[in-house]
Amino acid sequence: MCESIEQTKGHVVEWDSIQWDKPKRHVRRLQERNLQKLLVGSHFARLLAVKRVTQENRGKYTPGIDGQIYPTSRARAELVEDVRQTNIFNYKCKPLRRVYIPKRSGDKRPLGIPTIKDRVMQMLVKMVLEPEWEAKFEPHSYGFRPGRRCMDAIWQIWATIKIQGTQKRSAWILDADISGCFDNIDHEALLKKVPVFRETIRKWLKTGIIELGKYYRTKSGTPQGGIISPLLANIALDGMERLFGAENSKGNYTCPSNRYGENKGLSLIRYADDFVVIAPSREKIVRYVLPKLRAFLKERGMELNEVKTKIVHRDEGFNFLGFHIRQYHGRAKRVCLAKPSKKSIKRHLEHIKTVISNNKQIKADELVSELNPVIRGWANYYRFSTAKETFNYIDYRIWNMLWRWCLRRHPDKMNKWVRRRYFMNIGKRKWIFGERRDNLLLFSRSFRAGVRYTPVKGYNSPYDATLHEYWEKRYGKSWCGNMLM
């Protein structure tokens, strides 16, 4: 049982008999107290690292160069024992397996896939380093961080540029992107910022790549596919916001801007390698902001993507993380809105169309089961934005596609018969697609639009023991209990 696991380290654990609440509580306490030496040697931490890598991650069945995966409970228990006998400070990691995945632009993104064991070791180090860095990361850095999401970045941009009464707000935006961020990070510049586990991380960075049977050395970058890579990228980029922002006495703020000096009116909001800088004038971006950013990135081996980097006014609007943010000037009032971007709407409708076209012969309830996760996921992502009109438009387009799907199946039936067969009215909702007998209905997104969002506060860390109530209120007790990696 779980109570005896820590005492029976020399034996292969009974994986199916583990009660996971106790390991999670034990590891969480060590993380909150930042006891790194105890945590890296904890058997419970190893158990949770193996569970996350071999059971929960998307790549659990994606092997490294050794071709090994761990699909069974016995294999996972044996992996725990193997990891227990491995000294994390002097073990030898294996080279990465190079694969390519398509990007939306049509190009291919290179991934470096470590072995499962190396991923477990990376997860263990990530569990140790993340609490320390979550307390130090800048408050308006949102990508690849627990408890923070895309909508935090969107809300921060919206709150910074919107016109409110007679307050003067900066109106010019540098919409920037880092060219090949993960592939170009300078190893030595990164390692200088990581005093703990420096040599272990150096091995992961220098391990090399196997592609088509040939070995290639890695001179820069963190492998996209490594579990610790997002954390290392955030560590490398930490300090970018401090180039322009100013904190208040409590360390958290809503609209950063210095009262005096060159940084007056400047704000930087970053999500992973995408970021925006908000400034009072175009000239300030060109003469002051861009040179400082280029110098900052050059020290870390990176540079701006000049094609994707542009300067716009808030009245023109710009796209960020799938949203279109713009200040509108009407007759009665001025309003700043964040809506789903046209590109995102187009991709979503194309996805829906593909699902329907590829399932012309299945039953209606099966089609609903295929469509609902796609529709619900997209609606949940945009439900905090000004998206009511967009949701209504997409619902109409989906109805159109489904109506043609129904008519194609029954070319000899009257339209009224088709409607009675596949559509129903429930309360004020009409033309709901689904199966009456199974009560399986197509998800409608219209009622989810316009929900008010509450942003995460400043430096608040999920690993802060004094903030349990804050995070439980924000995401629920179950999220806090499972938030470990």
Number of C-alpha atoms within 10 A of each C-alpha: 11 17 11 10 18 13 10 11 14 11 11 16 23 15 19 10 9 16 12 14 11 13 22 18 15 14 23 24 15 20 23 16 13 18 15 18 10 14 22 22 14 18 22 22 25 24 26 22 25 25 20 18 23 26 17 10 12 10 14 17 16 16 17 22 18 13 11 13 18 21 12 11 16 15 14 23 21 17 21 26 19 12 20 17 11 13 12 19 12 10 12 14 19 19 26 27 23 20 15 11 10 10 10 8 6 8 10 12 13 16 19 21 25 29 22 25 23 22 24 26 25 23 23 25 23 21 23 25 21 22 24 18 16 19 15 14 21 24 22 28 27 23 20 16 19 15 17 19 17 17 21 22 24 24 17 18 25 18 15 23 25 22 18 13 7 6 8 12 18 21 20 23 26 22 18 23 21 19 18 15 23 20 18 17 25 20 20 12 13 22 19 11 13 16 8 14 14 14 15 18 21 14 17 23 21 17 20 21 23 20 14 9 9 7 13 13 12 18 15 16 23 27 25 18 19 20 23 24 20 20 18 23 20 21 17 24 22 16 15 19 22 14 15 23 21 21 17 11 7 8 13 17 17 16 20 23 22 17 10 8 7 12 20 17 24 28 28 25 25 24 22 19 18 17 23 21 21 29 26 19 15 18 11 15 20 12 10 13 21 16 11 15 16 13 13 17 19 14 13 19 20 22 20 19 14 11 9 11 16 14 17 15 20 20 14 11 17 19 17 21 15 18 23 19 25 21 20 16 11 8 5 6 7 14 13 20 17 24 21 22 17 14 12 16 18 12 12 16 17 12 15 19 16 11 15 20 13 9 14 14 11 10 11 22 20 13 19 18 15 16 19 16 12 15 21 15 12 16 20 12 14 24 24 20 23 19 22 18 12 19 23 16 14 21 18 12 15 17 16 12 16 19 17 10 17 19 15 11 12 12 10 8 10 10 14 8 11 16 16 12 15 19 19 17 11 8 6 5 9 10 13 17 24 23 19 14 7 8 9 16 19 22 19 18 22 18 12 17 20 14 13 10 12 11 16 22 16 17 18 18 26 23 25 16 13 11 12 15 12 14 19 15 10 15 11 12 13 9 13 19 13 13 13 22 17
